[in-house]
Amino acid sequence: MSPEHRIVLMPHCGYLSETSRMLEIHRALVRRGASVRMATHGGVHERLLRAAGVDYDIVGPHMTDARSVEIVAAATGLGDVRQSMYDDAELLTYVRAEAEYFRAHATRTVVTGYTLTTMLSTRLAGAALVSEHNGCWVPPVFERGLVPAPSMRRTRHLPGPVGRLLVNRVLPRTGFYCGGFNRVAARLGVPGVPSLAALVLGDLALVPEIPEVLGIPAAELESWRPAGRRYRPDTRLRYTGPLFAHLDLPVPDRVADFLAAPGPVVYVALTSSTPDRVRRVVRALRPLGVRLLVAATVHDLTDLADDRTCVGTVLPSHLIMRRVALAVTGGGQGSVQTAMASGTPVLGLPMHPEQDLNVALLRRRHAALAVAPRHAGSARLTRAAARMLADPRFTAAARRIRDLYAAVDGPGNAADAIIELTARPGD
């Protein structure tokens, strides 16, 4: 690829899953000889880029760890729908800084997850945008009504069919979270964001799953074209297969010793949750008499440690999952795919529709169960975990998905799609 066909990867380092996935894509692009740079605003997981030995640039004001945590807490599905994660002045500053950076580096294609400022800056700089954090939350899924009724507290009293209708037909069409983006777009003279569904879709949206799990044939998903004004007219979709982290971190000795001891281990990896919810989950699991491994990530959860509970920080989940009996996660695509690739069933506590969908896809294949986050510390969670540990069909189903995943190179497929788009003449 010639130097002018430059690719910029721009993860939001407030997200562990996104930062680690972008490292996977970076490795695959470098192996293919692509001209690629890594850039970010900064954030709590920026250290993963340094640990991987990847050179990167800070674009715009260097985001503090605290600010990145605030943005994650205010993101789509979590924060107030009337806001856009960033205030208007902050959004404008980052968009202008990104556009200047893209021009300075002759950028043809930008790959992002949840650095949503790139929705505008790529238009301002004339670059193509590839999104990888949308997961399976894409239009053909809504059109088939595959997203389950949301488990969030404010909708729990709705009948199931009404909840499914809202999340599949109504929610994607709304302008939730788009207001600030559209005000800044109007000021800069670039196209705005027509809907919540469009907010997470680039010109090319990578779908990091396989048809056997999502349930939509590849030909149908990849031939989808936007209709009406809810999406940007040039958006296209592409299956890549599983895309999850292989963090270049060792398993700490004390964690390795804990895993090697007799008896089943339940891995509690609620990486984007609150410390209080993690503590409630651990309390609910303790009556089962199993040993618990807790991934604390950025939280201080050392108070949970005892002779049957081991607390780590950021752990290499791809090495951990294969050695545990059950994974308790929020249902983010990275964590559930890591579990499936290891043949480990998942007990999900989904916090927003994308996570509801991820867990529901596995439930339909008997590889997962879901418990609403409001029941994190309840007997309902205890019973669900006990059922999964006692029933070998959950593990058997997870292992069937593991075998399907083993035949697919997700990062390589993503890299190929990005290179094809970047090299396309006239885009």
Secondary structure, DSSP 8 states (H G I E B T S, - for coil): --TTSEEEEE--TT-HHHHHHHHHHHHHHHHTT--EEEEEEE-TTHHHHHHTT--EEEEEEEE-HHHHHHHHHTSTTTS-TTS-SS-HHHHHHHHHHHHHHHHHTTEEEEEESS-TTHHHHHHHHT-EEEE-S-TT-SHHHHHTT-S----SGGGTTS-HHHHHHIIIIIGGGS-TT-HHHHHHHHHHTS-----HHHHT--SEEEE-S-HHHH-S-HHHHHT----TTSS-TT-EEEE-------------HHHHHHHHSSS-EEEEE-TTS-HHHHHHHHHHHGGG--EEEEE-TTS--GGG-BTTEEEESS--HHHHGGG-SEEEE---HHHHHHHHHTT--EEE---SHHHHHHHHHHHTTTSEEE--GGGTTSHHHHHHHHHHHH-HHHHHHHHHHHHHHTT--HHHHHHHHHHHHHH-TT-
